[in-house]
Each structure stands twice: as C-alpha cells, then as structure tokens.
Amino acid sequence: MNNRDRKDPPDPTEDRDCPETPQERRERKQHESENHDEALEETFPASDPVSPFVPAKTPD
C-alpha cells in the first residue's frame, strides 16, 4: 500500500513517464474521498471544520 499523499514531493525512485489511466484516477479519487470521510468522522462532533492539509516546503 502506498503511504504517500498526492501532495508529497515526487519519489525520486519512482519513474512514471505516462499519465495515470482513467482506472487509476478513479481509484485515487475514491481513496481521497475515503480518507476525507474518515477524517471527518474522527473529528465529529466538533465545532471546527476539518482543516485542509498544507504540505511543508521542501528543503533546498
């Protein structure tokens, strides 16, 4: 299972020259939706909304 978020910097060991297939896109979007739903359930009930993920800047 991939433990990386799509917002993480690219993995230099991963060589991907072709764009994702429609099936891969559906699976990625489904996974993102499930993660969002789980985060929402874990914060309920709460008065504050789920905060969006803001990745840290990569060191230069």
C-alpha distance matrix in Angstrom:
0.0 3.8 6.3 9.1 11.7 13.6 16.6 15.5 17.5 16.3 14.7 17.8 16.1 14.4 17.4 17.3 20.9 20.6 19.8 17.1 18.3 19.5 16.8 14.0 16.1 16.4 12.7 12.3 15.5 14.6 11.5 13.9 16.6 14.8 14.0 17.7 19.0 17.4 18.8 22.1 22.3 21.8 24.6 27.0 29.9 30.6 33.1 30.8 28.3 24.6 24.8 22.8 20.5 22.5 20.8 23.0 24.9 23.7 26.3 28.7
3.8 0.0 3.8 5.6 8.3 10.2 13.1 11.8 13.7 12.7 11.4 14.8 13.6 11.9 15.0 14.9 18.5 18.5 17.6 15.2 17.1 18.5 16.4 13.1 14.6 15.7 12.4 10.9 14.1 14.2 10.9 12.5 15.7 14.6 13.2 16.5 18.5 17.2 18.0 21.4 22.2 21.5 23.9 26.6 29.5 29.7 31.9 29.3 26.7 23.0 22.7 20.4 17.7 19.4 17.5 19.6 21.3 20.1 22.8 25.2
6.3 3.8 0.0 3.8 6.8 9.8 11.7 10.1 12.6 12.6 11.6 15.2 14.7 13.6 17.0 17.2 20.8 21.1 20.0 17.8 20.0 21.1 19.3 15.9 16.8 17.8 14.6 12.5 15.2 15.3 11.6 12.3 15.5 14.3 12.0 15.2 17.4 15.7 15.8 19.4 20.4 19.2 21.4 24.3 27.2 27.1 29.3 26.7 24.4 20.6 20.0 18.0 15.1 16.8 14.9 16.8 18.9 18.0 20.6 23.4
9.1 5.6 3.8 0.0 3.8 6.5 8.2 6.5 9.1 9.3 9.1 12.9 13.3 12.0 15.1 15.1 18.5 18.9 17.6 15.9 18.6 19.9 18.8 15.1 15.4 17.0 14.5 11.6 14.1 15.1 11.8 11.6 15.2 14.9 12.4 14.9 17.8 16.7 16.3 19.7 21.3 20.2 21.9 24.9 27.7 27.3 29.0 26.1 23.6 19.8 18.7 16.2 13.1 14.2 12.0 14.1 15.8 15.0 17.9 20.4
11.7 8.3 6.8 3.8 0.0 3.8 5.3 5.3 8.8 9.8 11.0 14.7 15.8 14.1 16.7 16.0 18.9 19.0 17.1 15.3 18.1 18.8 18.1 14.6 14.0 15.6 13.6 10.2 11.9 13.4 10.4 9.1 12.7 13.2 10.5 12.3 15.6 15.0 14.2 17.3 19.4 18.7 19.9 22.9 25.6 25.0 26.4 23.3 20.6 16.9 15.7 12.8 9.9 11.3 9.7 12.6 14.5 14.5 17.9 20.4
13.6 10.2 9.8 6.5 3.8 0.0 3.8 5.5 8.0 8.5 10.6 14.1 15.5 13.3 15.1 13.8 16.2 16.1 13.9 12.5 15.5 16.3 16.3 12.8 11.6 13.9 12.7 9.0 10.5 13.0 10.9 9.2 12.9 14.3 12.2 13.4 16.9 17.1 16.4 19.0 21.5 21.3 22.2 24.9 27.6 26.9 27.9 24.7 21.7 18.2 16.8 13.4 11.0 11.8 10.4 13.4 14.6 14.6 18.2 20.2
16.6 13.1 11.7 8.2 5.3 3.8 0.0 3.8 6.5 8.6 11.3 14.5 16.7 15.1 16.9 16.0 18.1 18.4 16.3 15.5 18.7 19.5 19.8 16.4 14.9 17.1 16.2 12.4 13.3 15.9 13.8 11.4 14.8 16.3 13.8 14.3 18.0 18.2 16.7 19.1 22.0 21.4 21.8 24.7 27.2 26.0 26.7 23.2 20.4 17.1 15.0 11.5 8.7 8.6 6.9 9.9 11.0 11.6 15.3 17.4
15.5 11.8 10.1 6.5 5.3 5.5 3.8 0.0 3.8 6.4 8.4 11.7 13.8 12.9 15.3 15.2 17.8 18.7 17.3 16.7 20.1 21.4 21.4 17.7 16.9 19.3 17.9 14.3 15.9 18.1 15.5 13.8 17.3 18.2 15.4 16.6 20.2 19.7 18.3 21.2 23.7 22.6 23.2 26.5 29.0 27.8 28.7 25.3 22.8 19.3 17.2 14.0 10.7 10.1 7.1 9.1 10.0 9.4 12.9 15.2
17.5 13.7 12.6 9.1 8.8 8.0 6.5 3.8 0.0 3.8 6.5 8.9 11.7 11.3 13.2 13.6 15.9 17.5 16.6 16.9 20.5 22.3 22.7 19.0 18.4 21.3 20.0 16.5 18.4 20.9 18.5 17.0 20.6 21.7 19.1 20.2 23.8 23.5 22.0 24.9 27.5 26.4 27.0 30.2 32.7 31.4 32.1 28.6 26.2 22.8 20.4 17.2 13.9 12.5 9.2 10.0 9.5 7.8 11.0 12.6
16.3 12.7 12.6 9.3 9.8 8.5 8.6 6.4 3.8 0.0 3.8 6.1 8.7 7.7 9.4 9.9 12.4 14.3 14.0 14.4 18.1 20.4 20.7 17.0 16.9 20.1 18.8 15.7 18.1 20.6 18.4 17.5 21.2 22.3 20.1 21.7 25.1 24.8 23.9 26.8 29.2 28.4 29.3 32.4 35.0 34.0 34.9 31.5 28.9 25.4 23.3 20.0 16.8 16.0 12.8 13.8 13.1 11.0 13.7 14.7
14.7 11.4 11.6 9.1 11.0 10.6 11.3 8.4 6.5 3.8 0.0 3.8 5.4 5.3 8.2 9.9 13.0 15.2 15.5 15.7 19.1 21.7 21.5 17.7 18.5 21.4 19.6 16.9 19.8 21.8 19.2 19.0 22.8 23.2 21.1 23.2 26.3 25.6 25.0 28.2 30.2 29.1 30.4 33.6 36.3 35.5 36.7 33.4 30.9 27.3 25.4 22.4 19.0 18.4 15.1 15.7 15.3 12.6 14.7 15.8
17.8 14.8 15.2 12.9 14.7 14.1 14.5 11.7 8.9 6.1 3.8 0.0 3.8 5.4 7.3 10.0 12.5 15.4 16.6 17.4 20.8 23.8 23.8 20.2 21.1 24.3 22.6 20.1 23.1 25.2 22.8 22.6 26.4 27.0 24.9 26.9 30.1 29.5 28.8 32.0 34.0 32.9 34.1 37.4 40.0 39.1 40.3 36.9 34.4 30.9 28.8 25.7 22.3 21.3 17.8 17.9 16.8 13.6 15.0 15.2
16.1 13.6 14.7 13.3 15.8 15.5 16.7 13.8 11.7 8.7 5.4 3.8 0.0 3.8 6.3 9.6 12.6 15.4 16.9 17.4 20.4 23.6 23.1 19.6 21.2 24.1 22.1 20.1 23.4 25.2 22.7 23.2 26.9 27.0 25.2 27.7 30.6 29.7 29.5 32.8 34.5 33.4 35.0 38.2 41.0 40.3 41.8 38.6 36.1 32.4 30.7 27.7 24.3 23.8 20.4 20.8 20.0 17.0 18.2 18.7
14.4 11.9 13.6 12.0 14.1 13.3 15.1 12.9 11.3 7.7 5.3 5.4 3.8 0.0 3.8 6.3 9.7 12.0 13.3 13.6 16.6 19.8 19.4 15.9 17.6 20.6 18.8 16.9 20.3 22.1 19.9 20.5 24.2 24.5 23.1 25.6 28.4 27.9 27.9 31.0 32.7 32.1 33.7 36.7 39.5 39.0 40.5 37.3 34.5 30.9 29.4 26.2 23.1 23.0 19.9 20.9 20.4 17.8 19.7 20.3
17.4 15.0 17.0 15.1 16.7 15.1 16.9 15.3 13.2 9.4 8.2 7.3 6.3 3.8 0.0 3.8 6.5 9.3 11.5 12.6 15.5 19.0 19.1 16.0 17.6 21.0 19.7 18.0 21.3 23.4 21.8 22.3 25.9 26.6 25.5 27.7 30.6 30.4 30.5 33.4 35.3 34.9 36.5 39.3 42.1 41.6 42.9 39.7 36.8 33.2 31.7 28.3 25.4 25.1 22.1 23.2 22.3 19.7 21.6 21.6
17.3 14.9 17.2 15.1 16.0 13.8 16.0 15.2 13.6 9.9 9.9 10.0 9.6 6.3 3.8 0.0 3.8 5.7 7.7 9.0 12.0 15.5 16.0 13.0 14.4 17.9 17.1 15.6 18.6 21.0 19.9 20.4 23.7 24.8 24.1 26.1 28.9 29.1 29.4 32.0 34.0 34.0 35.5 38.0 40.9 40.5 41.6 38.5 35.3 31.9 30.6 27.0 24.6 24.4 21.9 23.5 22.8 20.7 23.1 23.2
20.9 18.5 20.8 18.5 18.9 16.2 18.1 17.8 15.9 12.4 13.0 12.5 12.6 9.7 6.5 3.8 0.0 3.8 6.8 9.5 12.1 15.6 16.9 14.5 15.5 19.2 19.1 17.7 20.3 23.0 22.3 22.6 25.8 27.3 26.8 28.4 31.2 31.8 32.0 34.5 36.6 36.8 38.1 40.6 43.4 42.9 43.8 40.6 37.4 34.2 32.7 29.0 26.8 26.4 24.1 25.7 24.5 22.6 24.9 24.5
20.6 18.5 21.1 18.9 19.0 16.1 18.4 18.7 17.5 14.3 15.2 15.4 15.4 12.0 9.3 5.7 3.8 0.0 3.8 6.5 8.6 12.1 13.7 11.8 12.8 16.3 16.7 15.7 18.1 20.7 20.6 21.1 23.9 25.6 25.6 27.1 29.7 30.6 31.1 33.2 35.3 35.9 37.3 39.5 42.3 42.0 42.9 39.9 36.4 33.4 32.2 28.6 26.7 26.8 24.9 26.9 26.1 24.6 27.3 27.2
19.8 17.6 20.0 17.6 17.1 13.9 16.3 17.3 16.6 14.0 15.5 16.6 16.9 13.3 11.5 7.7 6.8 3.8 0.0 3.8 6.5 9.4 11.4 9.5 9.6 13.2 14.1 12.9 14.9 17.7 18.0 18.2 20.8 22.7 22.8 24.1 26.6 27.9 28.3 30.2 32.4 33.2 34.4 36.5 39.2 38.9 39.8 36.7 33.2 30.3 29.3 25.6 24.1 24.4 22.9 25.3 24.9 23.8 26.9 27.1
17.1 15.2 17.8 15.9 15.3 12.5 15.5 16.7 16.9 14.4 15.7 17.4 17.4 13.6 12.6 9.0 9.5 6.5 3.8 0.0 3.8 6.6 8.0 5.8 6.2 9.8 10.4 9.6 11.8 14.3 14.7 15.3 17.7 19.5 19.9 21.4 23.6 24.8 25.6 27.5 29.5 30.4 31.9 33.8 36.5 36.5 37.6 34.8 31.2 28.2 27.6 24.2 22.8 23.6 22.4 25.1 25.2 24.4 27.6 28.3
18.3 17.1 20.0 18.6 18.1 15.5 18.7 20.1 20.5 18.1 19.1 20.8 20.4 16.6 15.5 12.0 12.1 8.6 6.5 3.8 0.0 3.8 5.3 5.1 6.2 8.7 9.9 10.4 12.2 14.1 15.2 16.4 18.2 19.9 21.0 22.4 24.2 25.6 26.9 28.5 30.2 31.5 33.1 34.7 37.5 37.8 38.9 36.4 32.7 29.9 29.7 26.4 25.3 26.5 25.6 28.5 28.8 28.1 31.3 32.1
19.5 18.5 21.1 19.9 18.8 16.3 19.5 21.4 22.3 20.4 21.7 23.8 23.6 19.8 19.0 15.5 15.6 12.1 9.4 6.6 3.8 0.0 3.8 5.5 5.0 6.2 8.6 9.8 10.5 12.2 14.2 15.2 16.3 18.3 19.9 21.0 22.4 24.2 25.7 26.8 28.5 30.2 31.7 32.9 35.6 36.1 37.2 34.8 31.1 28.5 28.7 25.6 25.0 26.6 26.2 29.4 30.0 29.7 33.2 34.2
16.8 16.4 19.3 18.8 18.1 16.3 19.8 21.4 22.7 20.7 21.5 23.8 23.1 19.4 19.1 16.0 16.9 13.7 11.4 8.0 5.3 3.8 0.0 3.8 5.4 5.1 6.2 8.6 9.9 10.5 12.3 14.2 15.3 16.5 18.4 20.0 21.0 22.5 24.4 25.7 26.9 28.6 30.5 31.7 34.5 35.2 36.7 34.5 30.9 28.1 28.6 25.7 25.0 27.0 26.4 29.7 30.6 30.2 33.6 34.9
14.0 13.1 15.9 15.1 14.6 12.8 16.4 17.7 19.0 17.0 17.7 20.2 19.6 15.9 16.0 13.0 14.5 11.8 9.5 5.8 5.1 5.5 3.8 0.0 3.8 5.5 5.1 6.1 8.5 9.8 10.4 12.2 14.1 15.2 16.4 18.3 19.9 21.0 22.5 24.3 25.7 26.9 28.8 30.3 33.2 33.7 35.2 32.7 29.2 26.2 26.3 23.3 22.2 23.9 23.1 26.2 27.1 26.6 29.9 31.3
16.1 14.6 16.8 15.4 14.0 11.6 14.9 16.9 18.4 16.9 18.5 21.1 21.2 17.6 17.6 14.4 15.5 12.8 9.6 6.2 6.2 5.0 5.4 3.8 0.0 3.8 5.4 5.0 6.0 8.4 9.8 10.5 12.1 14.1 15.2 16.4 18.2 19.8 21.0 22.4 24.2 25.7 27.1 28.6 31.4 31.7 32.8 30.3 26.7 23.9 23.9 20.8 20.1 21.9 21.5 24.8 25.7 25.7 29.2 30.6
16.4 15.7 17.8 17.0 15.6 13.9 17.1 19.3 21.3 20.1 21.4 24.3 24.1 20.6 21.0 17.9 19.2 16.3 13.2 9.8 8.7 6.2 5.1 5.5 3.8 0.0 3.8 5.5 5.2 6.0 8.5 9.9 10.4 12.2 14.2 15.3 16.3 18.2 19.9 21.0 22.4 24.3 25.9 26.9 29.6 30.3 31.7 29.5 25.9 23.3 23.9 21.2 21.0 23.3 23.3 26.8 28.2 28.4 32.0 33.6
12.7 12.4 14.6 14.5 13.6 12.7 16.2 17.9 20.0 18.8 19.6 22.6 22.1 18.8 19.7 17.1 19.1 16.7 14.1 10.4 9.9 8.6 6.2 5.1 5.4 3.8 0.0 3.8 5.5 5.1 6.1 8.6 9.8 10.5 12.2 14.2 15.2 16.4 18.3 19.9 21.0 22.5 24.5 25.8 28.7 29.5 31.2 29.0 25.6 22.6 23.3 20.8 20.1 22.5 22.3 25.7 27.2 27.2 30.7 32.5
12.3 10.9 12.5 11.6 10.2 9.0 12.4 14.3 16.5 15.7 16.9 20.1 20.1 16.9 18.0 15.6 17.7 15.7 12.9 9.6 10.4 9.8 8.6 6.1 5.0 5.5 3.8 0.0 3.8 5.4 5.1 6.2 8.6 9.9 10.6 12.3 14.2 15.3 16.5 18.4 20.0 21.1 22.8 24.5 27.4 27.7 29.2 26.8 23.3 20.2 20.4 17.6 16.7 18.9 18.6 21.9 23.5 23.5 27.1 29.0
15.5 14.1 15.2 14.1 11.9 10.5 13.3 15.9 18.4 18.1 19.8 23.1 23.4 20.3 21.3 18.6 20.3 18.1 14.9 11.8 12.2 10.5 9.9 8.5 6.0 5.2 5.5 3.8 0.0 3.8 5.4 5.0 6.1 8.6 9.8 10.5 12.2 14.2 15.3 16.4 18.3 20.0 21.3 22.6 25.3 25.7 26.9 24.6 21.0 18.3 18.8 16.1 16.0 18.5 18.9 22.5 24.2 24.8 28.5 30.5
14.6 14.2 15.3 15.1 13.4 13.0 15.9 18.1 20.9 20.6 21.8 25.2 25.2 22.1 23.4 21.0 23.0 20.7 17.7 14.3 14.1 12.2 10.5 9.8 8.4 6.0 5.1 5.4 3.8 0.0 3.8 5.4 5.1 6.2 8.6 9.9 10.5 12.2 14.2 15.3 16.4 18.3 20.2 21.1 23.9 24.8 26.5 24.6 21.1 18.4 19.6 17.5 17.6 20.5 21.0 24.6 26.7 27.3 30.9 33.1
11.5 10.9 11.6 11.8 10.4 10.9 13.8 15.5 18.5 18.4 19.2 22.8 22.7 19.9 21.8 19.9 22.3 20.6 18.0 14.7 15.2 14.2 12.3 10.4 9.8 8.5 6.1 5.1 5.4 3.8 0.0 3.8 5.4 5.1 6.2 8.6 9.9 10.5 12.3 14.2 15.3 16.5 18.6 20.1 23.0 23.8 25.7 23.6 20.3 17.2 18.1 16.1 15.5 18.4 18.6 22.1 24.3 24.7 28.2 30.6
13.9 12.5 12.3 11.6 9.1 9.2 11.4 13.8 17.0 17.5 19.0 22.6 23.2 20.5 22.3 20.4 22.6 21.1 18.2 15.3 16.4 15.2 14.2 12.2 10.5 9.9 8.6 6.2 5.0 5.4 3.8 0.0 3.8 5.5 5.1 6.2 8.6 9.9 10.6 12.3 14.3 15.4 16.8 18.5 21.3 21.6 23.1 20.7 17.3 14.1 14.8 12.5 12.2 15.2 15.8 19.4 21.7 22.6 26.2 28.7
16.6 15.7 15.5 15.2 12.7 12.9 14.8 17.3 20.6 21.2 22.8 26.4 26.9 24.2 25.9 23.7 25.8 23.9 20.8 17.7 18.2 16.3 15.3 14.1 12.1 10.4 9.8 8.6 6.1 5.1 5.4 3.8 0.0 3.8 5.4 5.1 6.1 8.6 9.9 10.5 12.3 14.3 15.6 16.6 19.3 19.9 21.5 19.5 16.0 13.4 14.9 13.3 14.0 17.3 18.5 22.2 24.7 25.9 29.5 32.0
14.8 14.6 14.3 14.9 13.2 14.3 16.3 18.2 21.7 22.3 23.2 27.0 27.0 24.5 26.6 24.8 27.3 25.6 22.7 19.5 19.9 18.3 16.5 15.2 14.1 12.2 10.5 9.9 8.6 6.2 5.1 5.5 3.8 0.0 3.8 5.4 5.1 6.1 8.6 9.8 10.5 12.3 14.4 15.4 18.3 19.4 21.5 19.9 16.8 14.1 15.9 14.9 15.1 18.7 19.7 23.2 25.9 26.9 30.4 33.1
14.0 13.2 12.0 12.4 10.5 12.2 13.8 15.4 19.1 20.1 21.1 24.9 25.2 23.1 25.5 24.1 26.8 25.6 22.8 19.9 21.0 19.9 18.4 16.4 15.2 14.2 12.2 10.6 9.8 8.6 6.2 5.1 5.4 3.8 0.0 3.8 5.5 5.1 6.2 8.6 9.9 10.6 12.5 14.4 17.4 17.9 20.0 18.0 15.0 11.8 13.2 12.1 11.9 15.4 16.3 19.7 22.6 23.7 27.1 30.0
17.7 16.5 15.2 14.9 12.3 13.4 14.3 16.6 20.2 21.7 23.2 26.9 27.7 25.6 27.7 26.1 28.4 27.1 24.1 21.4 22.4 21.0 20.0 18.3 16.4 15.3 14.2 12.3 10.5 9.9 8.6 6.2 5.1 5.4 3.8 0.0 3.8 5.4 5.1 6.2 8.6 9.9 10.8 12.4 15.2 15.4 17.1 15.0 11.7 8.8 10.5 9.7 10.7 14.4 16.1 19.6 22.6 24.2 27.6 30.5
19.0 18.5 17.4 17.8 15.6 16.9 18.0 20.2 23.8 25.1 26.3 30.1 30.6 28.4 30.6 28.9 31.2 29.7 26.6 23.6 24.2 22.4 21.0 19.9 18.2 16.3 15.2 14.2 12.2 10.5 9.9 8.6 6.1 5.1 5.5 3.8 0.0 3.8 5.5 5.1 6.2 8.6 10.1 10.6 13.4 14.6 16.6 15.3 12.4 10.2 12.9 12.9 14.2 17.9 19.8 23.2 26.3 27.9 31.2 34.2
17.4 17.2 15.7 16.7 15.0 17.1 18.2 19.7 23.5 24.8 25.6 29.5 29.7 27.9 30.4 29.1 31.8 30.6 27.9 24.8 25.6 24.2 22.5 21.0 19.8 18.2 16.4 15.3 14.2 12.2 10.5 9.9 8.6 6.1 5.1 5.4 3.8 0.0 3.8 5.4 5.1 6.2 8.7 10.0 13.0 14.2 16.9 15.7 13.3 10.7 13.3 13.6 14.2 18.0 19.4 22.5 25.8 27.2 30.4 33.6
18.8 18.0 15.8 16.3 14.2 16.4 16.7 18.3 22.0 23.9 25.0 28.8 29.5 27.9 30.5 29.4 32.0 31.1 28.3 25.6 26.9 25.7 24.4 22.5 21.0 19.9 18.3 16.5 15.3 14.2 12.3 10.6 9.9 8.6 6.2 5.1 5.5 3.8 0.0 3.8 5.5 5.1 6.4 8.8 11.7 12.0 14.3 12.6 10.3 7.3 9.7 10.5 11.2 14.9 16.8 19.7 23.1 24.9 28.0 31.2
22.1 21.4 19.4 19.7 17.3 19.0 19.1 21.2 24.9 26.8 28.2 32.0 32.8 31.0 33.4 32.0 34.5 33.2 30.2 27.5 28.5 26.8 25.7 24.3 22.4 21.0 19.9 18.4 16.4 15.3 14.2 12.3 10.5 9.8 8.6 6.2 5.1 5.4 3.8 0.0 3.8 5.5 5.3 6.3 9.0 9.6 11.8 10.6 8.2 6.4 9.8 11.2 13.1 16.7 19.1 22.1 25.5 27.6 30.7 33.9
22.3 22.2 20.4 21.3 19.4 21.5 22.0 23.7 27.5 29.2 30.2 34.0 34.5 32.7 35.3 34.0 36.6 35.3 32.4 29.5 30.2 28.5 26.9 25.7 24.2 22.4 21.0 20.0 18.3 16.4 15.3 14.3 12.3 10.5 9.9 8.6 6.2 5.1 5.5 3.8 0.0 3.8 5.5 5.2 8.1 10.0 13.0 12.7 11.2 9.8 13.2 14.9 16.3 20.0 22.1 25.0 28.5 30.3 33.3 36.6
21.8 21.5 19.2 20.2 18.7 21.3 21.4 22.6 26.4 28.4 29.1 32.9 33.4 32.1 34.9 34.0 36.8 35.9 33.2 30.4 31.5 30.2 28.6 26.9 25.7 24.3 22.5 21.1 20.0 18.3 16.5 15.4 14.3 12.3 10.6 9.9 8.6 6.2 5.1 5.5 3.8 0.0 3.8 5.7 8.4 9.5 12.9 12.3 11.4 9.6 12.5 14.4 15.3 18.8 20.7 23.2 26.8 28.6 31.4 34.8
24.6 23.9 21.4 21.9 19.9 22.2 21.8 23.2 27.0 29.3 30.4 34.1 35.0 33.7 36.5 35.5 38.1 37.3 34.4 31.9 33.1 31.7 30.5 28.8 27.1 25.9 24.5 22.8 21.3 20.2 18.6 16.8 15.6 14.4 12.5 10.8 10.1 8.7 6.4 5.3 5.5 3.8 0.0 3.8 6.1 6.1 9.2 8.6 8.2 7.2 10.3 13.0 14.5 17.8 20.2 22.5 26.2 28.4 31.1 34.5
27.0 26.6 24.3 24.9 22.9 24.9 24.7 26.5 30.2 32.4 33.6 37.4 38.2 36.7 39.3 38.0 40.6 39.5 36.5 33.8 34.7 32.9 31.7 30.3 28.6 26.9 25.8 24.5 22.6 21.1 20.1 18.5 16.6 15.4 14.4 12.4 10.6 10.0 8.8 6.3 5.2 5.7 3.8 0.0 3.0 5.1 8.4 9.2 9.1 9.4 12.9 15.6 17.6 21.0 23.6 26.1 29.6 31.9 34.8 38.1
29.9 29.5 27.2 27.7 25.6 27.6 27.2 29.0 32.7 35.0 36.3 40.0 41.0 39.5 42.1 40.9 43.4 42.3 39.2 36.5 37.5 35.6 34.5 33.2 31.4 29.6 28.7 27.4 25.3 23.9 23.0 21.3 19.3 18.3 17.4 15.2 13.4 13.0 11.7 9.0 8.1 8.4 6.1 3.0 0.0 3.8 7.0 8.9 9.8 11.0 14.4 17.5 19.7 22.9 25.6 28.0 31.5 34.0 36.7 40.1
30.6 29.7 27.1 27.3 25.0 26.9 26.0 27.8 31.4 34.0 35.5 39.1 40.3 39.0 41.6 40.5 42.9 42.0 38.9 36.5 37.8 36.1 35.2 33.7 31.7 30.3 29.5 27.7 25.7 24.8 23.8 21.6 19.9 19.4 17.9 15.4 14.6 14.2 12.0 9.6 10.0 9.5 6.1 5.1 3.8 0.0 3.7 5.5 7.4 9.2 12.0 15.5 17.9 20.6 23.6 25.7 29.2 31.9 34.5 37.8
33.1 31.9 29.3 29.0 26.4 27.9 26.7 28.7 32.1 34.9 36.7 40.3 41.8 40.5 42.9 41.6 43.8 42.9 39.8 37.6 38.9 37.2 36.7 35.2 32.8 31.7 31.2 29.2 26.9 26.5 25.7 23.1 21.5 21.5 20.0 17.1 16.6 16.9 14.3 11.8 13.0 12.9 9.2 8.4 7.0 3.7 0.0 3.8 6.7 9.7 11.9 15.5 18.3 20.6 24.0 25.9 29.2 32.2 34.8 38.0
30.8 29.3 26.7 26.1 23.3 24.7 23.2 25.3 28.6 31.5 33.4 36.9 38.6 37.3 39.7 38.5 40.6 39.9 36.7 34.8 36.4 34.8 34.5 32.7 30.3 29.5 29.0 26.8 24.6 24.6 23.6 20.7 19.5 19.9 18.0 15.0 15.3 15.7 12.6 10.6 12.7 12.3 8.6 9.2 8.9 5.5 3.8 0.0 3.8 6.7 8.3 11.9 14.8 16.9 20.3 22.3 25.5 28.6 31.2 34.3
28.3 26.7 24.4 23.6 20.6 21.7 20.4 22.8 26.2 28.9 30.9 34.4 36.1 34.5 36.8 35.3 37.4 36.4 33.2 31.2 32.7 31.1 30.9 29.2 26.7 25.9 25.6 23.3 21.0 21.1 20.3 17.3 16.0 16.8 15.0 11.7 12.4 13.3 10.3 8.2 11.2 11.4 8.2 9.1 9.8 7.4 6.7 3.8 0.0 3.8 6.1 9.2 12.4 15.0 18.4 20.9 24.0 27.0 29.9 32.9
24.6 23.0 20.6 19.8 16.9 18.2 17.1 19.3 22.8 25.4 27.3 30.9 32.4 30.9 33.2 31.9 34.2 33.4 30.3 28.2 29.9 28.5 28.1 26.2 23.9 23.3 22.6 20.2 18.3 18.4 17.2 14.1 13.4 14.1 11.8 8.8 10.2 10.7 7.3 6.4 9.8 9.6 7.2 9.4 11.0 9.2 9.7 6.7 3.8 0.0 3.8 6.5 9.2 12.2 15.4 18.1 21.4 24.0 27.1 30.1
24.8 22.7 20.0 18.7 15.7 16.8 15.0 17.2 20.4 23.3 25.4 28.8 30.7 29.4 31.7 30.6 32.7 32.2 29.3 27.6 29.7 28.7 28.6 26.3 23.9 23.9 23.3 20.4 18.8 19.6 18.1 14.8 14.9 15.9 13.2 10.5 12.9 13.3 9.7 9.8 13.2 12.5 10.3 12.9 14.4 12.0 11.9 8.3 6.1 3.8 0.0 3.8 6.5 8.9 12.3 14.8 17.9 20.8 23.8 26.8
22.8 20.4 18.0 16.2 12.8 13.4 11.5 14.0 17.2 20.0 22.4 25.7 27.7 26.2 28.3 27.0 29.0 28.6 25.6 24.2 26.4 25.6 25.7 23.3 20.8 21.2 20.8 17.6 16.1 17.5 16.1 12.5 13.3 14.9 12.1 9.7 12.9 13.6 10.5 11.2 14.9 14.4 13.0 15.6 17.5 15.5 15.5 11.9 9.2 6.5 3.8 0.0 3.8 6.3 9.7 12.7 15.6 18.3 21.6 24.4
20.5 17.7 15.1 13.1 9.9 11.0 8.7 10.7 13.9 16.8 19.0 22.3 24.3 23.1 25.4 24.6 26.8 26.7 24.1 22.8 25.3 25.0 25.0 22.2 20.1 21.0 20.1 16.7 16.0 17.6 15.5 12.2 14.0 15.1 11.9 10.7 14.2 14.2 11.2 13.1 16.3 15.3 14.5 17.6 19.7 17.9 18.3 14.8 12.4 9.2 6.5 3.8 0.0 3.8 6.3 9.5 12.6 15.0 18.3 21.2
22.5 19.4 16.8 14.2 11.3 11.8 8.6 10.1 12.5 16.0 18.4 21.3 23.8 23.0 25.1 24.4 26.4 26.8 24.4 23.6 26.5 26.6 27.0 23.9 21.9 23.3 22.5 18.9 18.5 20.5 18.4 15.2 17.3 18.7 15.4 14.4 17.9 18.0 14.9 16.7 20.0 18.8 17.8 21.0 22.9 20.6 20.6 16.9 15.0 12.2 8.9 6.3 3.8 0.0 3.8 6.5 9.3 12.2 15.3 18.1
20.8 17.5 14.9 12.0 9.7 10.4 6.9 7.1 9.2 12.8 15.1 17.8 20.4 19.9 22.1 21.9 24.1 24.9 22.9 22.4 25.6 26.2 26.4 23.1 21.5 23.3 22.3 18.6 18.9 21.0 18.6 15.8 18.5 19.7 16.3 16.1 19.8 19.4 16.8 19.1 22.1 20.7 20.2 23.6 25.6 23.6 24.0 20.3 18.4 15.4 12.3 9.7 6.3 3.8 0.0 3.8 6.5 8.7 12.0 14.9
23.0 19.6 16.8 14.1 12.6 13.4 9.9 9.1 10.0 13.8 15.7 17.9 20.8 20.9 23.2 23.5 25.7 26.9 25.3 25.1 28.5 29.4 29.7 26.2 24.8 26.8 25.7 21.9 22.5 24.6 22.1 19.4 22.2 23.2 19.7 19.6 23.2 22.5 19.7 22.1 25.0 23.2 22.5 26.1 28.0 25.7 25.9 22.3 20.9 18.1 14.8 12.7 9.5 6.5 3.8 0.0 3.8 6.4 9.0 12.1
24.9 21.3 18.9 15.8 14.5 14.6 11.0 10.0 9.5 13.1 15.3 16.8 20.0 20.4 22.3 22.8 24.5 26.1 24.9 25.2 28.8 30.0 30.6 27.1 25.7 28.2 27.2 23.5 24.2 26.7 24.3 21.7 24.7 25.9 22.6 22.6 26.3 25.8 23.1 25.5 28.5 26.8 26.2 29.6 31.5 29.2 29.2 25.5 24.0 21.4 17.9 15.6 12.6 9.3 6.5 3.8 0.0 3.8 6.4 8.9
23.7 20.1 18.0 15.0 14.5 14.6 11.6 9.4 7.8 11.0 12.6 13.6 17.0 17.8 19.7 20.7 22.6 24.6 23.8 24.4 28.1 29.7 30.2 26.6 25.7 28.4 27.2 23.5 24.8 27.3 24.7 22.6 25.9 26.9 23.7 24.2 27.9 27.2 24.9 27.6 30.3 28.6 28.4 31.9 34.0 31.9 32.2 28.6 27.0 24.0 20.8 18.3 15.0 12.2 8.7 6.4 3.8 0.0 3.8 6.4
26.3 22.8 20.6 17.9 17.9 18.2 15.3 12.9 11.0 13.7 14.7 15.0 18.2 19.7 21.6 23.1 24.9 27.3 26.9 27.6 31.3 33.2 33.6 29.9 29.2 32.0 30.7 27.1 28.5 30.9 28.2 26.2 29.5 30.4 27.1 27.6 31.2 30.4 28.0 30.7 33.3 31.4 31.1 34.8 36.7 34.5 34.8 31.2 29.9 27.1 23.8 21.6 18.3 15.3 12.0 9.0 6.4 3.8 0.0 3.8
28.7 25.2 23.4 20.4 20.4 20.2 17.4 15.2 12.6 14.7 15.8 15.2 18.7 20.3 21.6 23.2 24.5 27.2 27.1 28.3 32.1 34.2 34.9 31.3 30.6 33.6 32.5 29.0 30.5 33.1 30.6 28.7 32.0 33.1 30.0 30.5 34.2 33.6 31.2 33.9 36.6 34.8 34.5 38.1 40.1 37.8 38.0 34.3 32.9 30.1 26.8 24.4 21.2 18.1 14.9 12.1 8.9 6.4 3.8 0.0
